[in-house]
């Protein structure tokens, strides 16, 4: 092998062996993890910081936290893989002082310290605030579906159960028909008949099992049951007719640096009730008096927008077109102009729709308007198929109208939403791989998501500031 660079003889002894510290670069990410966690005051977060008086001493929470943050930052989320890495990875040897906990100890730390780990994620957001990385007070809110440790075959809803039972009935009828045909064509072939009867018996056992599951399913929240992860739910995704059994992860992302300001894991597939919840969490995390929020049309709900407006949160999101009038070639509500000084609507024909009465619909106070001139209107066929065109107005409709005017003036806000909120989701799912979560149940999945968010934010800040300046900023009082 002459002419090539040759390595050292692995059996050659050295008089002065290198220290572990010499293997770690000065700007290595592992040094940032070490500085951040060493500087962190964990006494009030919920970790057990006092060793027990009896028994074998345990590992310090900071040591275990360093192990997990390093693992999630380097796409090693499994406790068994972390155990192996701690035994052979030079960076982990340096980080933990050559401690190598077994996989059970590593898994138990994540399981038993869920709340404390989630608070550590919040502490890093507060550090980012201290470093003036959140200067715009503008966040993008979005949700994405993440797969749970539960296959689609082990998740049952009313529709799935009905479809599965119908398939079993069809199979039993088909097998019975094949038995009759075999008896006529080949009466002496008992092997085929016995094989078909065994299949029918197995299907009947499966039907009995499904009927027992159906009773449990009907009593479960949302009339849905998952056998592997009881908190996972079947949720529709953006693809037509597609879905996933998992969790809906909500995030509020800083529009400038794409840092995740706040996050929450839910098992509710819809985003409609999450706008104020995530916006208020982001406002609290940023410690600002006023906040601007952009979201997609899936978050549009009048009560949520009103709650944001009442708490000094300015919202930008498009209003979905739920009316069927436009598809029928009729005027929509947008074609009617409201005059607040008269409390009247002006229709496309120039007539006034006056206030008729007020009613309650789904807990909302709704005002009803229509004009007496509708029966004689020359363009009534383009307006309504009824005798009168009635227009409804929510008592807080002015908040919705102000939102629509803001978005008309600043349509570029929606482009910011897409670039800001979808970037973290794409990165996190790439890091997680095909199986997104390692743990089960909502509290443990929330803990795991906090570790992913902490690792993501740490990587983003290192990319923004650099490792050495970040370590200097953490050490500074």
N, C-alpha and C positions, 0 to 999 in steps of 0.2 A: 504493500500500500504506500510505497514511497511516492513523494510528490503531492500527497494530500495532507491536510491538517490532521494531526494525530492527537488523541486524548491521552490523559494521564493513566498510568497503570492503576487499576482499582485496588491492587494489593500493596501499593507503595505507601509506606507510612510517612507522615509529615511531622516535622519537629514542632511547628507552631500551627496547629489547625485553625482554620478560619472560625470566627464567631458567627452565630446565626445572624447577628445584626449586619454583618458585611454582605450577606446575601440579599438584603432588602434595600432596594433603591430609595434614595432620599425623598423622591416624589411618588412613592408607591401608594396605592389606594389603601393597603393594609395599615399603613402608618396613620392615615386619616381616621380609620375606624378606631384605632387604638387611642388617639388623642381625643376624639369625640366622646367615647364611652368613659375614658378615665376622667374627663372633665365633667361628666354628667353626675348630678346629684340624684341618686336613686332612692334616697332615704324615704321620700314621701310618695313614691310611685306604687308601692305595694309589694316590692320584692322582699324576700326574707333576707335581711342583711346581717342578722345576728346569728352566729353559729350555735348549734345545739350543745348543751352541756354534756350530753351522753352520746354514745355511739360514734361511728366513724364520721369525721368531718366531711361536709359536703363541699361542692365547688362554689366559688363566689359567683353571685348573679352576674357581675360584670364580665367574668370569664365566659360564662355561657352565652351572654348577650353578644359578646365579640364573635363567638363561634357562629351564632346564627346570622348576624349581620353579614359576616364574610361569606357564609354559605349562600344566602339569598342574593348577594351582590355578584356572586360567581356562578349562579344557576345550579347550586347544590342545595336542594331543599329537603331531601330525604335524611332522616336521622341516621340511618345505616350508612349512607354515603358520607355524611359528615364525620361519623366515627372513623371510617377508613381514611378520609382526608386528614384528620387530626394526627394520624399515625405516620403519614408519608409526605404531607405537604409542608414544605419549608416555611412558607408564609404563615400557615396556621401554627406551626411549632413556635415561630417567633411571637405570634400574637397571643398565644395561650400559655407561653412559658413551658412548652413541651408537655402540657397536660392533654390527655386523650380520654375524655369521658366515653363510656359505652353508649350504645344507641338508645337504650332504655332511659338512661339519665338525661340524654339530650332531648328525647321526645317528651319526657315528663316535664321538663322545664318549660317547653312551649305550651303544654297542656295546662299546667298549674299557674302560669303567670300571664294569662291572656290580657287582663285589664292593664297590668303594668307594662306589657310590651306595647299595647296600643298607646299608652301615655308617652312612651319613649318616642314613638313616631310623631306625636304632637310636639314633644320637646324639640325635635329637629326643625319642625316648621317655625317654632318660636325663634330658633337660632337663625333661620333664614330671614325672619322679620328683623332681627337684630342687625343682620348684615345688609339691610336695606335692599333686599331683593324683590320686595313687594311694594313698588313705588306707585303703581297705577291704580290700585284698588279696583281692578277689573278682572273678573274671573269668568270662565266658561264652564257650564254645568252640563254633564252628560252621563249616561249610563250605558253599561255594556254587560252582556250575558257571559258568565264564565262557567265552564263545565264543573260539575261536582263529581265526587267519587260515587257515581250511581248511573248505571247504564239505562238507556231508554226502555229496555225490556223489563226492568225492575221498577218502573214508575207507572202508576195507574191513575187514570182519571175516568170520569163517567163515560166520555166518548171512547177512550181506549178500551175500557172494560166491555162496553157494548159491542165494539168492533171485534174484539177477541172472542167473545162468547159466540157471536154470529159465525166467525170463521170455524170454530170448533163444531158447531151444529152442521155447517156445510160439509166439513170433513167426515163427520159421522154418517151423514146421508150418502156421501160418495162411497165410503167403505161398505155400507150396507148394500148399495147397488152392485158393487164389485163382488160381494159374497153371493148374491142372487145369481149374478152372471156366471160365476165359477161353478155353482151348483148345477146350472143348466148345461153348460158347455163341457165341464170335466167333473162329473160327480165324484170320482175317486180321488181327486187331488185335495186331500185334507190338509196338507201342509200350508197351502196358500190361504185356505179358510181360517185355520188357526192363527196364522200371522196377522190376518186382517182383524180377527176378533181381539187379538192382543192390542192392536193399535186402537181399536174402539174402546177397550177397557182403559187404556192409558189416557185417552181423550176425556172419558167420563171422570176419571180421577182429577185431571186438570180442571175440568169444569167445576167440580166440587171445591177445589182449592180456590179458584177464582171467585166463587160465590161467597166463600168465607172472607176473602180479601175485600169483596165489594161492600160487605157490612161495615168493615173497619174504615174503608175509604169514605163512605157516606157520612161517618161520624167525624172524620178528620177535617181540619180547617181547609176551606176551599174545596172540599170534597176531592182531595187528591192525596195519594200516598206513595212514598218512596221507601223501598225495602232496605237499601244499603245505607243511605243517608236520609234520615227521617225529615230533615228540614229542607232538602232539595226539592225544587218544583220544576215542572215542565213549563218552559217559557218559549214564546214565539220569538224568532230573530228577524233580522231585516230581510232575509231571503224569503221569497214567496213560498208559503207552505212549509218552511223549515222551522226547526225548533231545537232546543237543547234542554237537558235536565241539569239544572245548576242554580246559580245565584245571580242576582242583578246588582252589580257593583256600581255605586254612584260616586262621582268625583266632582270636585270643584277645582279647576286648574287655572293657575295664574296665566293671564294672556301674554305676558311679556316673556317670561323664562320657561313656561310650561311646567312649572313645579306644581305638585298636587298639594293644594292648601288644606283640603278636607276630603274625607272619603267615608263611605258607609256601605256595608254589605246588607242587602235585603233579599228576601225570597218572594217578593212581590214583582211580578213581571212588568207591570205598568209603571211609567215614570210620572204620571199625572199628579200624584200627591207628594212629589219630592222636591219641588222647586224651592219653596220657602225653607224647608228643612235644611237642604244643602247650602242655600244662600246665607241663612242665619249662622250655620256652622263656619262658613268661610269668613263672614263678617267678624265673628268672635275670634277666629284664629288670626286674622289680620289686624285686629284691634283698631278698626277704623269707624268713624261716625257715619260714613256713607259708602255705599258699594254699588258698582255696576255689574250686572249679571247678564250673560247671553246664554240662551239654550235653544234647542230645536223645538218643533211644533208638538212633539210628544209630551212636553211639560205644560202645555197650555191648559190652564184651569183658572176660572175667574177668581175663586176664593184664594188660591195660591198667589196670584198676581196682586190681589188686594192686600194680602198679609205682607208681601214684600214692600208695597207702596207705603203702608202704614209704619214700617220700620226703616224707612229711608234707604231702601234697596231699589235701585232703578233697573228695570228689566227690559230685555230686548229678545223677543221671540215671535215668530210668525203665528198668525191665527189660522188654525186648520179650517178648510172649507167643508163643513159637515152637511150643509143644506143641499138638497137635490134640485134646487130651482135652476141652477146654471145648466146642469145636464139636460134639463127639460126645455132649455131655451127661454127661461123666464128671468125676470129681473131678480137679483139677489138683494139682500139687506143692505149691501154696500152702495146700492144705487139710490137709497133713501137718505136724505140729508136731515140731520137732527138740528133743530134750532132751540138751544137751551133757554133763551130768553122767553120763548113762548111755550116751551115744553110741547113742541109739535114736530112732526116729521114732514118733509116735503118729498113727494113722490116724483118719478120721472116725468109725469104728465103735468107737474106744477101744482097739483092739488095738495092741501094740507091734511095730514092725518092727526087728529086730535086725540088727547088722552081720554080713554073710555072707562077703564076700571083698573084696579090693582089686585093681584092674586098671589098666592104662594105656590111655587112649583119646586119640588125637591129641596125644600129648605131655603129657597131664594125668593126675594120679593120682586115680582115681575109686573111691569106696567104694560098695558095693552093699548094700541093705537090703531085707528082706521078712519077712513074718510067716507062721508055719506055719498060722495060723487062716484064711487066705484062702479055701480051698476050701469051708469051712462058713459063711462070712460071709453074713448075710442081705441085705446091701446090695452084694454083690460086682458085681452087674450095673451099678451106678452108679459103680463104681470101675475096672474093667478087663474086657476081653473075654478075657483069658488066665486061667490057673488061679491065678496069683499076681500081685499088684501089686508090682512092683519099683521102688524109689526109688534114684536115683543121687545121690551127694554129692561134689562137688569137695573136695579136701583143704583149699582156702582158701575154702570156702563161707561161713565166718563173716564175711569181708570183704564179700561180696555181701549177706548178711543185715543187717549194720550199715548198709550203704548204703540198703537198702529202708526201714529204720526211720527213718533221718535224713530221707528224702524224705517219709515219712508224717507226721513231726512238722512239717516245713517245706515244704508243697506250694507255697507262694508263690514258692519259688526258680525254678520252671519258668516262671512269668510274667516274672520278671526276665530269664531267658534269652532269651525271645522279643523283648522290647523292646530288650535290649542288643545282641544279636548280629545281628539282622536289620536294624537301623537303618543300620550302615555299609555293608552289602551293597547295600541299596536306593539309598543315596546314591552309591556308587561306580559302580553300573551306570547310574544316570541321568547321571552325569558322562561316562562312557565312550561312551554312545550305543549305536547298534545293533551296531556292530562293536567289540567290547570291547578287543581287543588290537591294537596296530600291528605288533608284532614277532613273530618265529617262534623256535622251539626253547625248551626249558625254561629255560636260564640267562637268555636275553634277556627272556623273559616275566616271570621273577622280578624282574629289574631294573625293568621297566616297572611291575610291581605295587608295588614299593617306592616308586616316585615317586608313584603314586596314593595309597598309604597315607600318605606324608609330607605330601602336599597335603591329604588329609582331616584328619589330626591337626592340622596347622597351622590349618586353618579352624575346627576344633572349639575349639582353645585360644583363638583370637581371639574366638570367640563367648562363651566362658566368662569370660575375663579382660578382654577389650578390647585393642585394639592398643597403646595407649600404656603401660598397665601391663605388658604382655608385653615390650615393648621395654626398659622399665626393668629388668625382672627379668633379661632376657638380659644386659644391660650390667653388672649388679651382680656383684661378684666372688663 
